[in-house]
Amino acid sequence: MIVTGGHGDDAVDHLYDGVVHLEIPVERHDVAATHGAGCTHSATLAALLARGESLPDAARGAAAAASRAVAQGLAELGSGEGPVDVLGVRTR
């Protein structure tokens, strides 16, 4: 089980495999572009597992990918929370 913690007081994901609890620190970004962060996380996790990564390594990779996508998000689009940039094509 993975509980993502980007919106909590502490930016940390929690991975529990039924035996071991692993905390994965996540870089927090103060931006208004978080729409799609959870989908980015879960899709990346699935892809990394399919590629043969261990569960802890895949969880770390998914957390990093979601964090990067939020950091590069497109806050100026529409109203409310803007979409994350999963392709990372935006330059700042």
N, C-alpha and C positions, 0 to 999 in steps of 0.2 A: 504494500500500500504506500502511496506517495501523497503527502499533503503539502501543497505548495504554500509558501509563506510570503509572497511578495506584498500582500496587503496587511500583514500583521505588524505588530510593534517591532519585532525583530525580523529582518529579511533572511529567513532560513527555511529551506525545504526539509521535510522529514520523510525518510524512507524507512519502512519497517517491513522486513521480509518474513515475519513470523518468529524470528529468533533475535535478530540484531536490529537495533535502532541506529540509524546514521543521520546526522545533521549535515545538511549541505548549505553552507553560506551562499547567499545570493546577493549580487550587487543591486542596490536599490537605485532607481532613477526617478527623480521628481519631474515627471512629464505627464501630460494629459493624453497619452497614446498607449492605452493598455488593452484595447479591444482586440481579442484574438491571442492574447498571451497564453492562456490555458490550452487553446487548441494547438498553438505552436509547440508548447511543452510536450503535450501528449503525442503529437505526430512525430516529433524528434525522438522522443523516448522509444516509440515503436520502431522507428527506422534504425536506431542504434542497436536495439535488441535484435532486430532482424539481421543486422550486419554481423552479429556475433559478439557484441560487447557484453561485458558482465553487467548485471543489474546496477551495482553502484556506479560503475563508469558511465553507463547509459543515463542514469539519473543526473549525474554531474553534467554531462554533455547537454541534456535537455534543459537543465536549469540555466546553463550558460547561453544556449541558443535563445531561449525565451527572454533572458535579460538583454542580450544584444538587440533583439527585435524590438523590445520596448524602448531601449535607448535611441534607436534609429527611427522611432515611430513617426507617424504623420499626423500630429496633433491638430494641424490646421484644416484638416478635411472634415466637412460636415459639422454637426453640433454634438456635444457630449464628448465621450471618450473617443479619441481618434484610433485608427487601426495601427497595429504594430507593423513594422517593415520586415517581413521574414526573408526577403531577398537581400537586404542590406545594401540596396542600390543608392540610397539617399546619402548625400555628402553634406557635411556641416562645415 
